[in-house]
Amino acid sequence: MSLVEQSLGQLARSIPGATQVFHEYELDFCCGGKKSLAEAAAQRSLDVAQIEARLAELARNPSTETDWGLATPADLIDHIVQRYHEVHRRQLPELMRLALKVEQVHADSPDCPAGLADHLRVMQQELESHMQKEEQVLFPMLARGHGAMATMPIRVMRMEHDDHGVALERLLALTNNATLPRAACNTWRALYLGIRAFKEDLMAHIHLENNILFENGSGDGGACCGGQAAG
């Protein structure tokens, strides 16, 4: 099967470094991971041959990124919790603090992201609930090799990932895709820089779960994921 025929999820988990290429072209490889490269590129009017060439080069000269597809479920879970769950728990309170300040100081600006702090608060609540369910219920099952019994919890987590994707799309809409206005202050710059980092982290987090942990841990070889964006 050619690269353009493979799904974004397949490419993201089989070619180290592919996720960075997808970020550059704004291709959703986590919750939109079922789409083929050809389909996803066509929807965004992108040059699929150019993307394919970059992926082919990565495949010939793989990066030094860790191939988490080769890790045990327990090791991958440890990585997800430390690198993403704990990081999100630090990111969101600071983003809310910065958003409140920007909304208060720049309320009269047409570029002000009105409602951003409230939206981040909802995202924090929903993400924290989701992560606790994973840490307390699903992850222990997968780490002990009981993936065959985890079909329903995995299905629920995938659905919640899709919900996070919708929330992320709303976050990017509120901030004009984290694009700074010309006269942005340092707080505004820090806020949007943090939002860009949060977006990339959240997408990488969900990719590891949807496309690797749930696929390898459940033992059912199912599809990567449904939905539209990250979550």
N, C-alpha and C positions, 0 to 999 in steps of 0.2 A: 504494500500500500504506500502510495507517495505521501510526502509530508502534507501536501495541501488537502489530502483526503482524510488525514487523521484529525481527531478531535483536539481542541485546545488543551483539554485535560490530559490526554495521552501524551502530547508533545511536552507539556509542562513537567510531567513526571518522568519522561524518558530522556530529555535533553537538558542537562545542567546548564543554567544560564538562560533558558528559553523564557522564563518568567520576566526577566528584565526586558527582553525584546517586546514581550506582550505589553508591559507597562508603557514602553515608549510609544507604541501604536494604540494604546488605550483599548486593548482587547481583553475581554473578561475571561480569564482562564479558570476561575474558581467556580462560581455558581453558574456561569455560562459555559462550563467546560465541555458540555456535550456537543457544541457546535463544531463543525469541521473548520479548519483554517480557511478554506476557500469560502465557506458560507459567512464566517465572521468578518473576513476581509471585504467581501462584497457588500455586506450590510453597512460598512463604514467607508465604502468607496476607496479602499486602500489597494496599493500595488501588491498583490499576493506573491508575485514572482520575487519581488525585493525581499519580502519577509521570509519566503522559503529559502532564498539564498543565504540569508543571515543564519537561519536555523541549521541549514546544511553545514555551514562553516563551523558552528558550535558543535555539531555532531561529529565532525572530523577532528576538531581540536577541543575536546571537552574542557570546561572550566574546572577549577579546583573546588567547586561547591560540593558539599556533602550530598551524596546520593541517598536521600532518606527512604527511597524505595527498597534499599537493601537492609535497612535497619529493622530490628525487632520492634513489634508494637510497643513494648515497654520503653525502649530507648526513644522511640519517636514521641511517645506520650510525654516523657520527661522533657524532651526538647520543646514541645508545643506549650506545655505549662510554663516553663521557665522563660522561653523566648517570646511568647505571645500572650498568654493569659496574664502573667505578672506585668508585662509591659503595658498592656491595655489598661490595667488597673492603675498604672501611674500616668498614662497619657491622658485619659479622659478628664480627671479632675482638673488638671492644668489647662486643658483646652477649654473647659467650661469657665475657669477663672479668667482666661484671656478673652473669651468671647463676651463675657459680661462687661468687662472693661471697655472693649471696643464698642459694644452696643450702647453703653452709657455715654461715652465721650463723643462718639460720632453719630449719634442718633439722627442728626439733621442731614447727614450725607446720603445722597441717593444710592451710594454703593454700600451703605451699612448693611451687614447681614442680619437683619431683624429676625428674631426668633431662633437664632443659631444656638444660643446657650440652652434654651429650653429643649431644642432638638437633641443636643449633645447629652443632656440629662436623661432623656428617654432612652437614647442609645446605650448609655452607661447602665441603666437599670436592666434593660433587656439583655445586654451582653453579659452582665454579671450573673443574672439568673441562668442564662444558657451555660456559661462556663462552670458554674457550680454543679449543674446537672451532669455535665461531662465528667468533672473531677470526682463527684461522689457516686455516680452510678455507671455511666458508660465506660469511662477509661479503666476503672478497675476490672470490668468484665473483659475488655479487650486485652489488658495486660496479662490476665490469667489464662488467655487463650480460649475464652468462652464466646468468641465472636459469633458462632452459629446461633447463640441464644440472644444476640443483640440486634436482630433485624429491625424490630420495632423501635427501640431507642435510636438506632442510626437513622431510621426514616424520619423520626421527629427532629433530630438534630439537623438533617439536611433541609427540612422545611423551615426551621428557624434560621438556618444560614441564608435561605432565600429571603426571609424577612429582613435580615441584617443587610442584604444586598439592596433592597428597596430603601432602607434607611440611609445607606451610603449614597445612593443616587440623590436622595433628598438633601443630604449634607452638601454634596457637590453643587446641586442647584442653588442652594442658599448662598454659596460662596463663589458663584460663577466659576466653578471648577477650580477653586482655590486660587483664582487670579487676582492679584493685588491691584487696587486702584493706584493711579500715578502718585498721589500724595500720601500714601499709607505711612502711618507712624510705625515705630519699632514694635510696639505691642501687636499691631495688626500683622506685621511681617512675621513675627514669631508665631502668631495664631495660625496663619495659613501654611507656614512651613511645617508646623506640627500636624495640621490636618493632612497635608500631603504624605507625611511619614505614617500617620495613622492609617490612611487609605492603603498604602502599600503593605503595611504590616497586616492589616485585616484580610486583604486579598491573599497574601502568602499563607496566613494562618488557615484560612478556609480551604485553600488549595491542598495543604498538607493533610487536612482531615478528609475532605470529600474525595480527593483523587488518589490518596495513598493510604492513610490509616484505615478509612472505612472500607476501601476496596480490598486491602490485604488482610485486615483484621476480621472482616465478616466472613470471608471465604466464599462469598456468593458470586464474585466476579461481575457485579452489577454495573449499571451505568454510572458515570462520574457524578453528575449533578444536574439538577434542573435550575430554572430561575434565570434572572437577568443580570445581576451584578454581584458584588462581594457581600459577605455577611459574617 
